[in-house]
């Protein structure tokens, strides 16, 4: 059996990790890494240090799930990475312990719920885009060369103006102007 290694994090400097450290010490953590910084931050040096220190058979212990992951997908990915390395994960507040069959089940249920949520978001986004298209709305940036500017460009071209002169007047690049004039 490996060691229990603890990770405690608070978001701001006016908060303290005392409560988390006490709980981690109470269950027998060999060592505790502490960090101050937002959970949304991608650079957490103490988290990187503890992940590096974990060896197969060890267990990463946190006071609460939100202390470890930036989001549910990030949390699930982190725990899956630990599992692939033979490292367990334990969250004290939620009573999740991936070194037990019940803890693994709960965590897989979390993973399934996160995937379900991502799929719902994707479906809603696609349905919203389809509804907008059916109402004649298209996404993206509005065209720089409006129909009125294109008509003006055609008239100028017929009167002998150069592409550079036309582009300057209608305020588009020569490439954009050439592309639209060649279609017409």
RADA-V261623 format. One line per field, one symbol per residue. ss: DSSP state (~ for helix, > for strand, _ for the rest). phi: phi as a letter, one per 40 degrees, with the letter a starting at -180 (. if undefined). A space follows every 10 residues. Layout:
# RADA-V261623
ss = ???
phi = ???
This chain:
# RADA-V261623
ss = ___>>>>>>> _______~~~ ~~~~~~____ >>>>>>____ ____~~~~~~ ~~~_____>> >>__~~~___ _~~~~~~~~~ ~~~~___>>> >____>>___ ~~~~~~~~~~ ~~~~~~~~~~ ~~~~~~~~~~ ~~~~______ ______~~~~ ~~~~~~~~__ __~~~~~~~~ ___~~~~~~~ ~~~_
phi = .cccbbbbab cbcccbcddc cccccccgcc abcbabiccc ccbbcccccc ccccbdgcbc bbcadcccbc acdccccccc ccdccgbcbb bcccfbbccb dcccddcccd cccccdcccc cccccccccc cccccgcbcg ccccccdccc cccccccccg ccccccdccc gbccccccdc cccc
